Amino acid sequence: MDAKYYIGLDETYGAHNYHPLPVVISKAKGVWVWDVEGKKYIDMLSSYSAINQGHLHPRIVKAAKDQMDKVTLTSRAFCNDRMGPFLKKLCEVTGMDVALPMNTGAEAVETSIKVARRWAHQTKGIPGDEGDIIVMENNFHGRTTTIISFSSDPDSKKGFGPFTPGFTMVPYNDVRAVERAITPKTVGILVEPIQGEAGINIPSPGYLKELRRICDEHGILLILDEIQTGWARTGKMFAFMHEGIKPDVLCVGKALGGGLYPVSASLARKDIMDVFTPGSHGSTFGGNPLAAAIGEAAIDVLVDEKLARNAEKMGAYFRKRLEEIRNPKIKEIRQKGLLIGVEFHLFPSSPVLPICERLMAKGVLAKDTHEKTVRFAPPLVITKADIDWAIERIKPVFEST
Ligand SMILES: *Cc1c(COP(=O)(O)O)cnc(C)c1O
């Protein structure tokens, strides 16, 4: 069966909530994927940073297979022998006190919003329906009805109201705007250390440090969404580690599942997480033994293979190679570790999508973000030779755009 057949099935039987590149992948290994016709591509998206360890990392696959011979699901009605060791590792690697395991990123964000609100109601005496969380313009935190309520992207919101109140939006990378937005009802600040979906928006150095200071001064919570920036992507295990600060609440997901399985968590200081009581929050699949085994192996691979270091080194090399490409239509290259955005001047007749289609034809899978930026976020196991292979194909496309 060829690609057309599978794409036809998707179009006939699937909801049309995505517009994928017309490539049908049937096999993957490391930084490489193959389509149904056997053509090889380099994966420059890593499923939005969910495959930092590379496709089918043998150690993570083995952990999953071994666990599948034992027990995969217990629900939280009972305990299992994998969740505890997993949560311990998760707390140690993040530097947080306590973790609440969920499955998807959006659930980790929802959990973080709930814990922050209840904490503020209980400790700051903010009435039950009046807590307010400061969020950023052009944020991306997921797709639930509450999360899209504070999105500034019309496509994410149109027709989905009524929306959840309790969020105040300010411009990203604007410390003064945050200070001005604080009221006695403010619970905390929810922010991405780098805005990935918004086009790799990297704030000024010191931004997180300033937000930390504001939170300390006002006794409110710094809630970081590191679902995309975490797990070694930006050259440190977490982006907040570049600034030597710690959040009060931390959302993680994506690469915590090692590319095999959805695994996410909300982590917090112990006194904050203690506001959860039995029955107040939960998930049937959260913390299941299979997820825990995979999550533990996913963390081990990142640590043991020093993938943060590789992201830092390879990111700098990738950027250098991209900077060799000369085309006045390239406006800017933004890069932190292996999270790279190449922004083009917007020329109305041709947004960036056709560039991605031409890259695909050459064997490089990348996707546009916010129409004018091409994102390169390959698996962190990428080598110099892999980058050279990619640049050889990216260069002619970018130069003739
Ligand atoms: C992907 C992402 C999410 C949502 O994760 P899902 O697993 O798709 O629900 C939330 N926040 C950020 C920053 C993300 O990149």
The ligand as a Gaussian input file, in Angstrom:
#p B3LYP/6-31G(d) Opt

LIG

0 1
 C        3.054000      19.798000      24.129000
 C        2.908000      20.790000      25.195000
 C        1.857000      20.721000      26.132000
 C        0.736000      19.721000      26.030000
 O        1.140000      18.402000      26.064000
 P        0.163000      17.243000      25.537000
 O        0.868000      15.983000      25.914000
 O        0.014000      17.426000      24.062000
 O       -1.137000      17.418000      26.255000
 C        1.834000      21.660000      27.139000
 N        2.776000      22.606000      27.249000
 C        3.802000      22.708000      26.369000
 C        4.829000      23.774000      26.548000
 C        3.894000      21.812000      25.313000
 O        4.887000      21.937000      24.415000

